[in-house]
């Protein structure tokens, strides 16, 4: 029975193989047309700034100024466009083999996701200005900045940092601004001793963060003793 049913169908496919292939192609083409009508793919500029990262920076050089961000013209499906973020792209500029000086260098951007058929069409701008200067450094003191207090029934001792000094390095103009590095932590409501690694931040004489310099070590261990107050009753003599 099965053979009797399948034999005519198989013969029909053999006799009309060209028509069968044409039907598949037409069906696939129709599916593409319908899908594109419901969710079209367009080319437009993504209104998001993408930070540019330097790669292969020579060990004895520093970047004098922050690298300008770029934007991208992309081709992607409509339903994916509004969900794209700067984190979906990686923008880099190659500094390998360069010396002290000012350059206009090409930026490379690649998509880190393929959703919506995402494709980078253009980089805006295609080149950015990069100024390289000699790397300099100095040693500065480490300070601990504590925010908040333990509950009223607890006392907090003086903070202790494992490192007394740290080295900052970068462009001369920025390194000269740094007067100390600060380990900042929150002790509000704490009732137990604190012993934790805290990131060191380069600060200027006004306490403002200095961008564009490196700190070594980047973390220091900070310890603070927190104890509960002991109340003694007064002895009353009659």
C-alpha positions as CSV (number, residue, x, y, z in Angstrom):
1,X,0.0,0.0,0.0
2,X,2.8,2.4,1.0
3,X,4.7,1.6,-2.2
4,X,1.6,2.1,-4.2
5,X,1.1,5.6,-2.7
6,X,4.7,6.7,-2.9
7,X,5.6,5.4,-6.3
8,X,3.4,7.9,-8.2
9,X,4.6,10.8,-6.0
10,X,8.3,9.9,-6.6
11,X,7.7,9.6,-10.3
12,X,6.0,13.0,-10.3
13,X,9.0,14.6,-8.6
14,X,11.4,13.0,-11.1
15,X,9.4,14.1,-14.0
16,X,9.0,17.7,-12.6
17,X,12.3,18.2,-10.8
18,X,12.9,21.6,-12.5
19,X,9.4,22.8,-11.4
20,X,10.1,21.6,-7.8
21,X,13.4,23.5,-7.6
22,X,11.7,26.6,-9.0
23,X,8.9,26.3,-6.4
24,X,11.5,26.1,-3.6
25,X,13.4,29.1,-4.9
26,X,10.2,31.2,-5.3
27,X,9.0,30.2,-1.9
28,X,12.3,31.3,-0.3
29,X,12.3,34.5,-2.3
30,X,8.7,35.2,-1.1
31,X,9.8,34.5,2.5
32,X,12.6,37.1,2.2
33,X,10.3,39.7,0.7
34,X,7.7,39.2,3.5
35,X,10.3,39.3,6.2
36,X,11.9,42.4,4.9
37,X,8.6,44.1,4.6
38,X,7.8,43.4,8.3
39,X,11.3,44.1,9.6
40,X,13.3,46.0,7.0
41,X,17.1,46.3,7.0
42,X,18.3,49.8,6.8
43,X,21.6,51.8,6.7
44,X,21.9,54.7,9.2
45,X,24.2,56.3,11.7
46,X,23.9,55.0,15.3
47,X,23.6,58.0,17.6
48,X,26.0,56.6,20.2
49,X,29.6,57.6,20.9
50,X,32.0,54.7,20.8
51,X,35.2,55.1,22.9
52,X,38.4,54.4,21.0
53,X,41.0,52.2,22.7
54,X,44.8,52.4,21.9
55,X,46.5,49.1,21.1
56,X,50.3,48.3,21.0
57,X,51.3,51.5,22.8
58,X,55.1,51.6,23.1
59,X,56.2,51.0,26.7
60,X,58.1,54.3,27.0
61,X,55.3,56.5,25.6
62,X,52.0,57.9,26.8
63,X,48.9,59.4,25.1
64,X,48.8,63.1,25.9
65,X,45.1,63.6,25.5
66,X,42.0,61.5,25.7
67,X,41.2,59.8,22.4
68,X,38.1,61.3,20.6
69,X,35.2,58.9,20.3
70,X,33.7,57.8,17.0
71,X,30.3,56.9,15.6
72,X,29.4,54.3,13.0
73,X,27.1,54.0,10.0
74,X,25.6,50.5,10.2
75,X,23.3,48.3,8.3
76,X,20.9,46.3,10.6
77,X,17.3,45.2,10.9
78,X,14.9,47.8,12.3
79,X,14.0,45.7,15.4
80,X,17.6,45.5,16.5
81,X,18.6,49.1,15.9
82,X,17.1,50.6,19.0
83,X,18.7,48.0,21.3
84,X,22.3,48.5,20.1
85,X,24.8,50.0,22.6
86,X,28.3,51.3,22.5
87,X,29.3,48.0,24.2
88,X,28.3,46.2,21.0
89,X,31.3,47.6,19.2
90,X,35.0,47.7,19.7
91,X,36.9,50.7,18.3
92,X,40.7,50.6,18.3
93,X,43.7,52.6,17.0
94,X,47.0,50.9,16.4
95,X,50.1,52.7,17.8
96,X,52.7,50.0,17.1
97,X,56.1,51.3,16.2
98,X,55.3,55.0,16.7
99,X,57.5,57.6,18.4
100,X,56.9,60.9,20.2
101,X,54.8,63.1,18.0
102,X,51.4,64.0,16.7
103,X,49.5,61.7,14.3
104,X,46.3,61.3,12.4
105,X,45.5,57.6,12.6
106,X,42.8,55.4,11.1
107,X,40.2,53.8,13.5
108,X,39.1,50.2,13.2
109,X,35.6,49.3,14.4
110,X,34.2,45.9,14.6
111,X,30.8,44.7,15.7
112,X,30.8,42.4,18.7
113,X,27.3,41.0,17.9
114,X,25.6,39.7,14.8
115,X,22.0,40.2,15.8
116,X,19.8,41.8,13.3
117,X,22.4,41.1,10.6
118,X,24.5,43.9,12.0
119,X,27.3,45.2,9.7
120,X,29.5,48.3,10.0
121,X,29.4,50.3,6.8
122,X,31.4,53.5,7.7
123,X,33.4,55.0,10.7
124,X,32.7,58.6,11.5
125,X,35.4,60.0,11.5
126,X,37.7,57.5,9.8
127,X,40.8,59.0,11.5
128,X,41.4,60.7,14.8
129,X,44.3,62.8,16.2
130,X,46.7,61.1,18.6
131,X,49.5,62.9,20.4
132,X,52.3,60.7,21.9
133,X,54.6,62.0,24.6
134,X,57.4,60.6,26.7
135,X,56.2,58.5,29.6
136,X,57.2,60.0,33.0
137,X,56.5,59.0,36.6
138,X,56.9,59.8,40.3
139,X,56.1,58.4,43.7
140,X,53.3,60.0,45.8
141,X,51.8,59.2,49.3
142,X,48.8,56.9,49.8
143,X,45.9,58.4,51.8
144,X,42.8,56.6,53.1
145,X,39.4,58.4,52.8
146,X,36.7,56.9,55.0
147,X,33.0,57.8,54.4
148,X,30.3,57.3,57.1
149,X,30.5,56.0,60.6
150,X,29.6,52.8,62.5
151,X,26.5,52.7,64.7
152,X,26.5,54.9,67.9
153,X,27.5,51.9,70.1
154,X,30.7,51.3,68.1
155,X,34.0,53.0,67.8
156,X,36.2,53.1,64.7
157,X,40.0,53.2,64.9
158,X,42.3,55.0,62.4
159,X,42.6,53.4,59.0
160,X,45.8,51.7,58.0
161,X,47.0,51.2,54.4
162,X,49.4,48.4,53.5
163,X,51.2,50.7,51.1
164,X,52.6,54.1,52.2
165,X,53.4,55.3,48.6
166,X,52.5,54.4,45.0
167,X,54.0,55.2,41.6
168,X,52.0,57.2,39.1
169,X,53.0,57.4,35.4
170,X,51.8,59.0,32.3
171,X,52.2,62.3,30.4
172,X,54.3,64.9,32.2
173,X,51.5,67.4,32.3
174,X,49.1,65.0,34.1
175,X,51.6,63.3,36.3
176,X,52.6,66.7,37.7
177,X,49.0,67.3,38.8
178,X,48.9,64.3,41.1
179,X,49.7,65.0,44.7
180,X,48.5,61.8,46.3
181,X,46.6,58.6,45.6
182,X,43.5,57.9,47.7
183,X,41.9,54.6,48.9
184,X,38.2,55.5,49.4
185,X,35.9,53.2,51.3
186,X,32.5,53.3,53.0
187,X,32.3,52.4,56.8
188,X,28.7,53.6,57.3
189,X,26.9,51.1,59.6
190,X,29.8,48.7,59.8
191,X,30.1,46.7,63.0
192,X,33.0,44.5,62.2
193,X,36.7,45.1,61.5
194,X,37.4,46.1,57.9
195,X,40.2,44.5,56.0
196,X,39.8,44.8,52.2
197,X,41.5,45.7,49.0
198,X,40.7,49.2,47.8
199,X,41.4,50.8,44.5
200,X,43.9,53.7,44.5
201,X,42.7,56.9,42.7
202,X,45.1,59.6,41.6
203,X,44.0,63.0,43.0
204,X,45.2,66.6,42.6
205,X,45.7,69.1,45.4
206,X,42.0,69.9,45.4
207,X,41.1,66.3,45.7
208,X,39.8,65.9,42.2
209,X,40.4,62.8,40.2
210,X,43.3,63.0,37.6
211,X,42.5,61.1,34.4
212,X,45.0,59.6,32.0
213,X,47.6,58.3,34.5
214,X,48.4,54.8,35.8
215,X,48.9,53.9,39.4
216,X,51.2,51.1,40.6
217,X,50.0,49.3,42.7
218,X,46.4,49.9,41.6
219,X,45.0,48.5,44.9
220,X,46.1,48.6,48.5
221,X,44.9,46.6,51.6
222,X,43.1,48.8,54.1
223,X,42.4,47.8,57.7
224,X,40.2,49.5,60.2
225,X,39.4,48.3,63.8
226,X,35.8,48.6,64.8
227,X,34.8,47.8,68.4
228,X,31.6,47.9,70.4
229,X,31.7,50.5,73.2
230,X,31.9,49.1,76.8
231,X,29.8,50.9,79.4
232,X,30.7,50.5,83.1
233,X,28.2,51.2,85.8
234,X,29.2,53.7,88.4
235,X,29.7,52.4,91.9
236,X,27.3,54.1,94.4
237,X,28.5,54.4,98.0
238,X,25.8,55.0,100.6
